[in-house]
Amino acid sequence: MTGEHIWHHVSRFKAELAAASPDVPNFSSLNALRVLSRPAQNLLQLAQRLRRWRLRRLEQHYQMCADIEQEQARQAYLNAAWYQKQAALARLAESDC
């Protein structure tokens, strides 16, 4: 049963409860509503856990991407510094000649 299917039954039983006379409680509908509500609650809890897990995984993924980008930027900075040093050494060697 899908969550939508369960909620259809839950809403149908709620409507039956609302239509029942307030003097005579409809225990069979109450019990059916209670029984159908448990799987729906379990599905909702499962969906919430999956959503939290997915969001945690996304956060970890993006944090890892940020770390990689930061490392690449650091490497690019070091490479630029190395090339600048080589250019300075070449200028120095040229001026000595």
Buried (B, 14 or more C-beta within 10 A) or exposed (E): EEBEEBBEBBEBBEEBBEEEEEEEEBEEBBEBBEEBBEBBEEBEEEEEEEEEEEEEEEEEEEEEEEEEEEEEEEEEEEEEEEEEEEEEEEEEEEEEE
